[in-house]
Amino acid sequence: MLALACAALVACSAPGTASRASPAAVNTRDPGRVGCPDGKPARSGLQNFGAYVGTWQANHLQAASSPPSYAIGSIAGLVQIRCSTDDFVISEAIYPRNQSPAGQALRVGLTDLPVDSVKVYDHAHAGCRTLQYQSKKLAQQLGPDDRDGRVNIVLVSQTATYNAASIHVIYLDVLDKLGEDSEGC
């Protein structure tokens, strides 16, 4: 299921036309996207998206009904994570138990981002809504995995057509490319 979610994220994470130009991409290495290991110690730094996996896991309850998923915290549902090859959380697939309206889904996604995050763009497409945020704290934490500190948030409905009243999954991911905001889902 996680592999399918990750594939959908890559397919749907491309944004549409921007109201302002996106900042140029900084040379960022491919962080990989692998399963997150268990048993790592917590470290100082971010505690949610972009955190070292030991810190992330120390701050999130594992879902007893669906390991290796975690409880969302703010609403009922599950979170599945993927890590960079150096054990930082660089991808989240958040599944609200009951489909959420887009405003609530976005708030859930934003609660995992550092407080200094600023919106780069927000586009609705036929199949999803894509947003991108940028954070200096995220860039500092992830270093070469995400030098520009950009993270995509993709809101997806269960149907092929985007429905703002019914979000089925919220994707957060550092994978971005210059010009992605000109493509659809």
PyMOL commands that place a pseudoatom at each C-alpha (Angstrom):
pseudoatom trace, name=CA, resn=MET, resi=1, chain=A, elem=C, hetatm=0, pos=[0.000, 0.000, 0.000]
pseudoatom trace, name=CA, resn=LEU, resi=2, chain=A, elem=C, hetatm=0, pos=[2.833, 2.390, 0.850]
pseudoatom trace, name=CA, resn=ALA, resi=3, chain=A, elem=C, hetatm=0, pos=[4.528, 1.682, -2.475]
pseudoatom trace, name=CA, resn=LEU, resi=4, chain=A, elem=C, hetatm=0, pos=[1.271, 2.536, -4.249]
pseudoatom trace, name=CA, resn=ALA, resi=5, chain=A, elem=C, hetatm=0, pos=[0.939, 5.714, -2.191]
pseudoatom trace, name=CA, resn=CYS, resi=6, chain=A, elem=C, hetatm=0, pos=[4.499, 6.732, -3.024]
pseudoatom trace, name=CA, resn=ALA, resi=7, chain=A, elem=C, hetatm=0, pos=[3.908, 6.064, -6.718]
pseudoatom trace, name=CA, resn=ALA, resi=8, chain=A, elem=C, hetatm=0, pos=[0.753, 8.164, -6.590]
pseudoatom trace, name=CA, resn=LEU, resi=9, chain=A, elem=C, hetatm=0, pos=[2.683, 10.948, -4.893]
pseudoatom trace, name=CA, resn=VAL, resi=10, chain=A, elem=C, hetatm=0, pos=[5.249, 11.065, -7.658]
pseudoatom trace, name=CA, resn=ALA, resi=11, chain=A, elem=C, hetatm=0, pos=[2.473, 11.026, -10.240]
pseudoatom trace, name=CA, resn=CYS, resi=12, chain=A, elem=C, hetatm=0, pos=[0.400, 13.709, -8.507]
pseudoatom trace, name=CA, resn=SER, resi=13, chain=A, elem=C, hetatm=0, pos=[3.032, 15.950, -6.969]
pseudoatom trace, name=CA, resn=ALA, resi=14, chain=A, elem=C, hetatm=0, pos=[3.491, 18.159, -9.977]
pseudoatom trace, name=CA, resn=PRO, resi=15, chain=A, elem=C, hetatm=0, pos=[1.818, 21.567, -9.499]
pseudoatom trace, name=CA, resn=GLY, resi=16, chain=A, elem=C, hetatm=0, pos=[0.010, 23.798, -12.053]
pseudoatom trace, name=CA, resn=THR, resi=17, chain=A, elem=C, hetatm=0, pos=[0.330, 27.450, -12.939]
pseudoatom trace, name=CA, resn=ALA, resi=18, chain=A, elem=C, hetatm=0, pos=[1.698, 29.749, -10.274]
pseudoatom trace, name=CA, resn=SER, resi=19, chain=A, elem=C, hetatm=0, pos=[0.488, 33.131, -9.173]
pseudoatom trace, name=CA, resn=ARG, resi=20, chain=A, elem=C, hetatm=0, pos=[4.143, 34.006, -8.690]
pseudoatom trace, name=CA, resn=ALA, resi=21, chain=A, elem=C, hetatm=0, pos=[7.272, 32.392, -10.033]
pseudoatom trace, name=CA, resn=SER, resi=22, chain=A, elem=C, hetatm=0, pos=[8.710, 29.502, -8.064]
pseudoatom trace, name=CA, resn=PRO, resi=23, chain=A, elem=C, hetatm=0, pos=[12.196, 30.040, -6.685]
pseudoatom trace, name=CA, resn=ALA, resi=24, chain=A, elem=C, hetatm=0, pos=[14.991, 28.379, -8.598]
pseudoatom trace, name=CA, resn=ALA, resi=25, chain=A, elem=C, hetatm=0, pos=[15.891, 24.928, -7.352]
pseudoatom trace, name=CA, resn=VAL, resi=26, chain=A, elem=C, hetatm=0, pos=[19.092, 24.610, -5.386]
pseudoatom trace, name=CA, resn=ASN, resi=27, chain=A, elem=C, hetatm=0, pos=[21.442, 21.735, -6.179]
pseudoatom trace, name=CA, resn=THR, resi=28, chain=A, elem=C, hetatm=0, pos=[20.048, 18.991, -3.956]
pseudoatom trace, name=CA, resn=ARG, resi=29, chain=A, elem=C, hetatm=0, pos=[21.202, 15.385, -4.069]
pseudoatom trace, name=CA, resn=ASP, resi=30, chain=A, elem=C, hetatm=0, pos=[18.728, 12.559, -4.505]
pseudoatom trace, name=CA, resn=PRO, resi=31, chain=A, elem=C, hetatm=0, pos=[18.005, 11.608, -0.891]
pseudoatom trace, name=CA, resn=GLY, resi=32, chain=A, elem=C, hetatm=0, pos=[16.665, 8.200, -1.845]
pseudoatom trace, name=CA, resn=ARG, resi=33, chain=A, elem=C, hetatm=0, pos=[13.392, 7.078, -0.391]
pseudoatom trace, name=CA, resn=VAL, resi=34, chain=A, elem=C, hetatm=0, pos=[13.620, 3.986, 1.725]
pseudoatom trace, name=CA, resn=GLY, resi=35, chain=A, elem=C, hetatm=0, pos=[11.777, 2.365, 4.576]
pseudoatom trace, name=CA, resn=CYS, resi=36, chain=A, elem=C, hetatm=0, pos=[12.525, 4.008, 7.899]
pseudoatom trace, name=CA, resn=PRO, resi=37, chain=A, elem=C, hetatm=0, pos=[14.502, 1.927, 10.385]
pseudoatom trace, name=CA, resn=ASP, resi=38, chain=A, elem=C, hetatm=0, pos=[13.351, 1.324, 13.962]
pseudoatom trace, name=CA, resn=GLY, resi=39, chain=A, elem=C, hetatm=0, pos=[15.440, 1.639, 17.080]
pseudoatom trace, name=CA, resn=LYS, resi=40, chain=A, elem=C, hetatm=0, pos=[17.358, 4.818, 16.210]
pseudoatom trace, name=CA, resn=PRO, resi=41, chain=A, elem=C, hetatm=0, pos=[17.959, 7.245, 19.085]
pseudoatom trace, name=CA, resn=ALA, resi=42, chain=A, elem=C, hetatm=0, pos=[16.255, 10.633, 19.194]
pseudoatom trace, name=CA, resn=ARG, resi=43, chain=A, elem=C, hetatm=0, pos=[18.335, 13.675, 18.236]
pseudoatom trace, name=CA, resn=SER, resi=44, chain=A, elem=C, hetatm=0, pos=[17.860, 17.382, 18.688]
pseudoatom trace, name=CA, resn=GLY, resi=45, chain=A, elem=C, hetatm=0, pos=[16.224, 19.250, 15.833]
pseudoatom trace, name=CA, resn=LEU, resi=46, chain=A, elem=C, hetatm=0, pos=[12.886, 18.973, 14.070]
pseudoatom trace, name=CA, resn=GLN, resi=47, chain=A, elem=C, hetatm=0, pos=[10.323, 16.554, 15.524]
pseudoatom trace, name=CA, resn=ASN, resi=48, chain=A, elem=C, hetatm=0, pos=[7.955, 16.068, 12.579]
pseudoatom trace, name=CA, resn=PHE, resi=49, chain=A, elem=C, hetatm=0, pos=[8.552, 16.155, 8.825]
pseudoatom trace, name=CA, resn=GLY, resi=50, chain=A, elem=C, hetatm=0, pos=[12.304, 16.392, 8.174]
pseudoatom trace, name=CA, resn=ALA, resi=51, chain=A, elem=C, hetatm=0, pos=[13.188, 14.980, 11.591]
pseudoatom trace, name=CA, resn=TYR, resi=52, chain=A, elem=C, hetatm=0, pos=[15.760, 12.290, 12.201]
pseudoatom trace, name=CA, resn=VAL, resi=53, chain=A, elem=C, hetatm=0, pos=[13.724, 9.068, 12.249]
pseudoatom trace, name=CA, resn=GLY, resi=54, chain=A, elem=C, hetatm=0, pos=[14.503, 8.304, 15.916]
pseudoatom trace, name=CA, resn=THR, resi=55, chain=A, elem=C, hetatm=0, pos=[13.189, 11.733, 16.899]
pseudoatom trace, name=CA, resn=TRP, resi=56, chain=A, elem=C, hetatm=0, pos=[10.114, 11.378, 14.665]
pseudoatom trace, name=CA, resn=GLN, resi=57, chain=A, elem=C, hetatm=0, pos=[9.271, 7.973, 16.115]
pseudoatom trace, name=CA, resn=ALA, resi=58, chain=A, elem=C, hetatm=0, pos=[9.804, 9.214, 19.695]
pseudoatom trace, name=CA, resn=ASN, resi=59, chain=A, elem=C, hetatm=0, pos=[7.159, 11.898, 19.053]
pseudoatom trace, name=CA, resn=HIS, resi=60, chain=A, elem=C, hetatm=0, pos=[4.535, 9.741, 17.292]
pseudoatom trace, name=CA, resn=LEU, resi=61, chain=A, elem=C, hetatm=0, pos=[2.512, 6.801, 18.577]
pseudoatom trace, name=CA, resn=GLN, resi=62, chain=A, elem=C, hetatm=0, pos=[2.705, 3.667, 16.494]
pseudoatom trace, name=CA, resn=ALA, resi=63, chain=A, elem=C, hetatm=0, pos=[-0.726, 2.520, 15.360]
pseudoatom trace, name=CA, resn=ALA, resi=64, chain=A, elem=C, hetatm=0, pos=[-1.369, -0.854, 17.014]
pseudoatom trace, name=CA, resn=SER, resi=65, chain=A, elem=C, hetatm=0, pos=[-3.908, -1.739, 14.343]
pseudoatom trace, name=CA, resn=SER, resi=66, chain=A, elem=C, hetatm=0, pos=[-1.585, -1.145, 11.411]
pseudoatom trace, name=CA, resn=PRO, resi=67, chain=A, elem=C, hetatm=0, pos=[2.164, -1.279, 12.078]
pseudoatom trace, name=CA, resn=PRO, resi=68, chain=A, elem=C, hetatm=0, pos=[4.397, 0.265, 10.747]
pseudoatom trace, name=CA, resn=SER, resi=69, chain=A, elem=C, hetatm=0, pos=[1.914, 3.123, 10.564]
pseudoatom trace, name=CA, resn=TYR, resi=70, chain=A, elem=C, hetatm=0, pos=[1.579, 5.886, 13.155]
pseudoatom trace, name=CA, resn=ALA, resi=71, chain=A, elem=C, hetatm=0, pos=[-1.365, 7.821, 14.570]
pseudoatom trace, name=CA, resn=ILE, resi=72, chain=A, elem=C, hetatm=0, pos=[-1.923, 11.244, 13.036]
pseudoatom trace, name=CA, resn=GLY, resi=73, chain=A, elem=C, hetatm=0, pos=[-2.481, 12.930, 16.373]
pseudoatom trace, name=CA, resn=SER, resi=74, chain=A, elem=C, hetatm=0, pos=[-4.811, 15.778, 15.449]
pseudoatom trace, name=CA, resn=ILE, resi=75, chain=A, elem=C, hetatm=0, pos=[-7.514, 13.621, 13.782]
pseudoatom trace, name=CA, resn=ALA, resi=76, chain=A, elem=C, hetatm=0, pos=[-8.205, 9.886, 13.553]
pseudoatom trace, name=CA, resn=GLY, resi=77, chain=A, elem=C, hetatm=0, pos=[-6.176, 8.117, 10.918]
pseudoatom trace, name=CA, resn=LEU, resi=78, chain=A, elem=C, hetatm=0, pos=[-2.735, 6.797, 10.011]
pseudoatom trace, name=CA, resn=VAL, resi=79, chain=A, elem=C, hetatm=0, pos=[0.612, 8.157, 8.811]
pseudoatom trace, name=CA, resn=GLN, resi=80, chain=A, elem=C, hetatm=0, pos=[3.159, 6.142, 6.845]
pseudoatom trace, name=CA, resn=ILE, resi=81, chain=A, elem=C, hetatm=0, pos=[6.689, 7.501, 6.464]
pseudoatom trace, name=CA, resn=ARG, resi=82, chain=A, elem=C, hetatm=0, pos=[9.695, 7.018, 4.206]
pseudoatom trace, name=CA, resn=CYS, resi=83, chain=A, elem=C, hetatm=0, pos=[13.231, 8.151, 4.976]
pseudoatom trace, name=CA, resn=SER, resi=84, chain=A, elem=C, hetatm=0, pos=[16.286, 9.393, 3.172]
pseudoatom trace, name=CA, resn=THR, resi=85, chain=A, elem=C, hetatm=0, pos=[19.242, 7.029, 3.013]
pseudoatom trace, name=CA, resn=ASP, resi=86, chain=A, elem=C, hetatm=0, pos=[20.661, 8.905, 6.017]
pseudoatom trace, name=CA, resn=ASP, resi=87, chain=A, elem=C, hetatm=0, pos=[17.519, 8.308, 8.127]
pseudoatom trace, name=CA, resn=PHE, resi=88, chain=A, elem=C, hetatm=0, pos=[15.598, 11.605, 7.908]
pseudoatom trace, name=CA, resn=VAL, resi=89, chain=A, elem=C, hetatm=0, pos=[11.821, 11.575, 7.328]
pseudoatom trace, name=CA, resn=ILE, resi=90, chain=A, elem=C, hetatm=0, pos=[11.383, 12.959, 3.806]
pseudoatom trace, name=CA, resn=SER, resi=91, chain=A, elem=C, hetatm=0, pos=[7.989, 11.550, 2.871]
pseudoatom trace, name=CA, resn=GLU, resi=92, chain=A, elem=C, hetatm=0, pos=[4.686, 11.145, 4.689]
pseudoatom trace, name=CA, resn=ALA, resi=93, chain=A, elem=C, hetatm=0, pos=[1.422, 9.665, 3.462]
pseudoatom trace, name=CA, resn=ILE, resi=94, chain=A, elem=C, hetatm=0, pos=[-1.340, 10.755, 5.842]
pseudoatom trace, name=CA, resn=TYR, resi=95, chain=A, elem=C, hetatm=0, pos=[-4.622, 8.850, 5.659]
pseudoatom trace, name=CA, resn=PRO, resi=96, chain=A, elem=C, hetatm=0, pos=[-7.473, 10.435, 7.634]
pseudoatom trace, name=CA, resn=ARG, resi=97, chain=A, elem=C, hetatm=0, pos=[-9.869, 7.714, 8.872]
pseudoatom trace, name=CA, resn=ASN, resi=98, chain=A, elem=C, hetatm=0, pos=[-12.824, 9.716, 7.606]
pseudoatom trace, name=CA, resn=GLN, resi=99, chain=A, elem=C, hetatm=0, pos=[-12.160, 11.689, 4.482]
pseudoatom trace, name=CA, resn=SER, resi=100, chain=A, elem=C, hetatm=0, pos=[-11.457, 15.312, 5.371]
pseudoatom trace, name=CA, resn=PRO, resi=101, chain=A, elem=C, hetatm=0, pos=[-12.397, 18.624, 3.783]
pseudoatom trace, name=CA, resn=ALA, resi=102, chain=A, elem=C, hetatm=0, pos=[-9.411, 20.249, 2.062]
pseudoatom trace, name=CA, resn=GLY, resi=103, chain=A, elem=C, hetatm=0, pos=[-9.026, 22.987, 4.702]
pseudoatom trace, name=CA, resn=GLN, resi=104, chain=A, elem=C, hetatm=0, pos=[-8.725, 20.453, 7.509]
pseudoatom trace, name=CA, resn=ALA, resi=105, chain=A, elem=C, hetatm=0, pos=[-6.439, 18.214, 5.428]
pseudoatom trace, name=CA, resn=LEU, resi=106, chain=A, elem=C, hetatm=0, pos=[-4.142, 21.145, 4.692]
pseudoatom trace, name=CA, resn=ARG, resi=107, chain=A, elem=C, hetatm=0, pos=[-4.009, 22.083, 8.387]
pseudoatom trace, name=CA, resn=VAL, resi=108, chain=A, elem=C, hetatm=0, pos=[-3.026, 18.491, 9.207]
pseudoatom trace, name=CA, resn=GLY, resi=109, chain=A, elem=C, hetatm=0, pos=[-0.230, 18.624, 6.634]
pseudoatom trace, name=CA, resn=LEU, resi=110, chain=A, elem=C, hetatm=0, pos=[0.978, 22.036, 7.773]
pseudoatom trace, name=CA, resn=THR, resi=111, chain=A, elem=C, hetatm=0, pos=[1.202, 20.933, 11.424]
pseudoatom trace, name=CA, resn=ASP, resi=112, chain=A, elem=C, hetatm=0, pos=[4.080, 18.652, 10.404]
pseudoatom trace, name=CA, resn=LEU, resi=113, chain=A, elem=C, hetatm=0, pos=[6.076, 21.479, 8.788]
pseudoatom trace, name=CA, resn=PRO, resi=114, chain=A, elem=C, hetatm=0, pos=[8.438, 23.808, 10.667]
pseudoatom trace, name=CA, resn=VAL, resi=115, chain=A, elem=C, hetatm=0, pos=[6.855, 27.067, 11.873]
pseudoatom trace, name=CA, resn=ASP, resi=116, chain=A, elem=C, hetatm=0, pos=[8.993, 29.169, 9.505]
pseudoatom trace, name=CA, resn=SER, resi=117, chain=A, elem=C, hetatm=0, pos=[7.444, 27.526, 6.414]
pseudoatom trace, name=CA, resn=VAL, resi=118, chain=A, elem=C, hetatm=0, pos=[6.129, 29.919, 3.757]
pseudoatom trace, name=CA, resn=LYS, resi=119, chain=A, elem=C, hetatm=0, pos=[3.883, 29.081, 0.830]
pseudoatom trace, name=CA, resn=VAL, resi=120, chain=A, elem=C, hetatm=0, pos=[5.542, 29.042, -2.598]
pseudoatom trace, name=CA, resn=TYR, resi=121, chain=A, elem=C, hetatm=0, pos=[2.424, 28.083, -4.574]
pseudoatom trace, name=CA, resn=ASP, resi=122, chain=A, elem=C, hetatm=0, pos=[-1.047, 26.522, -4.333]
pseudoatom trace, name=CA, resn=HIS, resi=123, chain=A, elem=C, hetatm=0, pos=[-2.735, 25.011, -7.396]
pseudoatom trace, name=CA, resn=ALA, resi=124, chain=A, elem=C, hetatm=0, pos=[-5.898, 23.020, -7.926]
pseudoatom trace, name=CA, resn=HIS, resi=125, chain=A, elem=C, hetatm=0, pos=[-5.832, 20.467, -10.728]
pseudoatom trace, name=CA, resn=ALA, resi=126, chain=A, elem=C, hetatm=0, pos=[-8.402, 18.055, -12.107]
pseudoatom trace, name=CA, resn=GLY, resi=127, chain=A, elem=C, hetatm=0, pos=[-6.932, 15.183, -10.069]
pseudoatom trace, name=CA, resn=CYS, resi=128, chain=A, elem=C, hetatm=0, pos=[-5.460, 16.851, -6.965]
pseudoatom trace, name=CA, resn=ARG, resi=129, chain=A, elem=C, hetatm=0, pos=[-4.413, 20.073, -5.249]
pseudoatom trace, name=CA, resn=THR, resi=130, chain=A, elem=C, hetatm=0, pos=[-0.688, 20.739, -5.001]
pseudoatom trace, name=CA, resn=LEU, resi=131, chain=A, elem=C, hetatm=0, pos=[1.032, 23.155, -2.687]
pseudoatom trace, name=CA, resn=GLN, resi=132, chain=A, elem=C, hetatm=0, pos=[4.652, 23.841, -1.997]
pseudoatom trace, name=CA, resn=TYR, resi=133, chain=A, elem=C, hetatm=0, pos=[6.163, 25.357, 1.130]
pseudoatom trace, name=CA, resn=GLN, resi=134, chain=A, elem=C, hetatm=0, pos=[9.724, 26.387, 1.882]
pseudoatom trace, name=CA, resn=SER, resi=135, chain=A, elem=C, hetatm=0, pos=[11.481, 26.386, 5.247]
pseudoatom trace, name=CA, resn=LYS, resi=136, chain=A, elem=C, hetatm=0, pos=[14.985, 27.482, 6.241]
pseudoatom trace, name=CA, resn=LYS, resi=137, chain=A, elem=C, hetatm=0, pos=[14.787, 25.156, 9.258]
pseudoatom trace, name=CA, resn=LEU, resi=138, chain=A, elem=C, hetatm=0, pos=[13.989, 22.229, 6.968]
pseudoatom trace, name=CA, resn=ALA, resi=139, chain=A, elem=C, hetatm=0, pos=[16.909, 23.123, 4.677]
pseudoatom trace, name=CA, resn=GLN, resi=140, chain=A, elem=C, hetatm=0, pos=[19.258, 23.305, 7.686]
pseudoatom trace, name=CA, resn=GLN, resi=141, chain=A, elem=C, hetatm=0, pos=[18.026, 19.982, 9.084]
pseudoatom trace, name=CA, resn=LEU, resi=142, chain=A, elem=C, hetatm=0, pos=[18.122, 18.051, 5.792]
pseudoatom trace, name=CA, resn=GLY, resi=143, chain=A, elem=C, hetatm=0, pos=[21.258, 19.604, 4.299]
pseudoatom trace, name=CA, resn=PRO, resi=144, chain=A, elem=C, hetatm=0, pos=[22.074, 17.919, 0.992]
pseudoatom trace, name=CA, resn=ASP, resi=145, chain=A, elem=C, hetatm=0, pos=[18.785, 15.976, 1.040]
pseudoatom trace, name=CA, resn=ASP, resi=146, chain=A, elem=C, hetatm=0, pos=[16.827, 19.246, 0.555]
pseudoatom trace, name=CA, resn=ARG, resi=147, chain=A, elem=C, hetatm=0, pos=[19.135, 22.282, 0.399]
pseudoatom trace, name=CA, resn=ASP, resi=148, chain=A, elem=C, hetatm=0, pos=[16.331, 24.670, -0.540]
pseudoatom trace, name=CA, resn=GLY, resi=149, chain=A, elem=C, hetatm=0, pos=[13.982, 23.425, 2.198]
pseudoatom trace, name=CA, resn=ARG, resi=150, chain=A, elem=C, hetatm=0, pos=[11.037, 22.891, -0.135]
pseudoatom trace, name=CA, resn=VAL, resi=151, chain=A, elem=C, hetatm=0, pos=[8.292, 20.380, 0.591]
pseudoatom trace, name=CA, resn=ASN, resi=152, chain=A, elem=C, hetatm=0, pos=[5.303, 19.488, -1.558]
pseudoatom trace, name=CA, resn=ILE, resi=153, chain=A, elem=C, hetatm=0, pos=[1.880, 18.881, -0.066]
pseudoatom trace, name=CA, resn=VAL, resi=154, chain=A, elem=C, hetatm=0, pos=[-0.528, 17.024, -2.323]
pseudoatom trace, name=CA, resn=LEU, resi=155, chain=A, elem=C, hetatm=0, pos=[-4.202, 16.574, -1.429]
pseudoatom trace, name=CA, resn=VAL, resi=156, chain=A, elem=C, hetatm=0, pos=[-5.883, 13.676, -3.219]
pseudoatom trace, name=CA, resn=SER, resi=157, chain=A, elem=C, hetatm=0, pos=[-9.497, 12.513, -3.255]
pseudoatom trace, name=CA, resn=GLN, resi=158, chain=A, elem=C, hetatm=0, pos=[-10.464, 8.862, -3.504]
pseudoatom trace, name=CA, resn=THR, resi=159, chain=A, elem=C, hetatm=0, pos=[-11.983, 9.482, -6.938]
pseudoatom trace, name=CA, resn=ALA, resi=160, chain=A, elem=C, hetatm=0, pos=[-10.027, 10.410, -10.071]
pseudoatom trace, name=CA, resn=THR, resi=161, chain=A, elem=C, hetatm=0, pos=[-11.448, 13.940, -9.866]
pseudoatom trace, name=CA, resn=TYR, resi=162, chain=A, elem=C, hetatm=0, pos=[-10.239, 16.232, -7.091]
pseudoatom trace, name=CA, resn=ASN, resi=163, chain=A, elem=C, hetatm=0, pos=[-13.016, 16.878, -4.568]
pseudoatom trace, name=CA, resn=ALA, resi=164, chain=A, elem=C, hetatm=0, pos=[-12.159, 19.552, -1.970]
pseudoatom trace, name=CA, resn=ALA, resi=165, chain=A, elem=C, hetatm=0, pos=[-14.912, 18.226, 0.313]
pseudoatom trace, name=CA, resn=SER, resi=166, chain=A, elem=C, hetatm=0, pos=[-13.403, 14.751, 0.537]
pseudoatom trace, name=CA, resn=ILE, resi=167, chain=A, elem=C, hetatm=0, pos=[-9.613, 14.344, 0.848]
pseudoatom trace, name=CA, resn=HIS, resi=168, chain=A, elem=C, hetatm=0, pos=[-8.538, 10.712, 1.104]
pseudoatom trace, name=CA, resn=VAL, resi=169, chain=A, elem=C, hetatm=0, pos=[-4.762, 11.131, 1.440]
pseudoatom trace, name=CA, resn=ILE, resi=170, chain=A, elem=C, hetatm=0, pos=[-2.329, 13.954, 2.199]
pseudoatom trace, name=CA, resn=TYR, resi=171, chain=A, elem=C, hetatm=0, pos=[1.195, 13.523, 0.819]
pseudoatom trace, name=CA, resn=LEU, resi=172, chain=A, elem=C, hetatm=0, pos=[4.228, 15.448, 2.055]
pseudoatom trace, name=CA, resn=ASP, resi=173, chain=A, elem=C, hetatm=0, pos=[7.484, 14.962, 0.174]
pseudoatom trace, name=CA, resn=VAL, resi=174, chain=A, elem=C, hetatm=0, pos=[10.769, 16.761, -0.493]
pseudoatom trace, name=CA, resn=LEU, resi=175, chain=A, elem=C, hetatm=0, pos=[10.951, 15.503, -4.060]
pseudoatom trace, name=CA, resn=ASP, resi=176, chain=A, elem=C, hetatm=0, pos=[10.624, 18.528, -6.302]
pseudoatom trace, name=CA, resn=LYS, resi=177, chain=A, elem=C, hetatm=0, pos=[12.008, 19.664, -9.626]
pseudoatom trace, name=CA, resn=LEU, resi=178, chain=A, elem=C, hetatm=0, pos=[12.260, 23.047, -11.256]
pseudoatom trace, name=CA, resn=GLY, resi=179, chain=A, elem=C, hetatm=0, pos=[9.132, 23.505, -13.399]
pseudoatom trace, name=CA, resn=GLU, resi=180, chain=A, elem=C, hetatm=0, pos=[7.002, 20.954, -11.555]
pseudoatom trace, name=CA, resn=ASP, resi=181, chain=A, elem=C, hetatm=0, pos=[4.516, 23.709, -10.792]
pseudoatom trace, name=CA, resn=SER, resi=182, chain=A, elem=C, hetatm=0, pos=[3.681, 23.989, -14.513]
pseudoatom trace, name=CA, resn=GLU, resi=183, chain=A, elem=C, hetatm=0, pos=[2.468, 20.381, -14.831]
pseudoatom trace, name=CA, resn=GLY, resi=184, chain=A, elem=C, hetatm=0, pos=[-0.804, 18.818, -13.743]
pseudoatom trace, name=CA, resn=CYS, resi=185, chain=A, elem=C, hetatm=0, pos=[-1.416, 15.746, -11.558]
for i in range(1, 185): cmd.bond("trace and resi %d" % i, "trace and resi %d" % (i + 1))
show_as sticks, trace
zoom trace
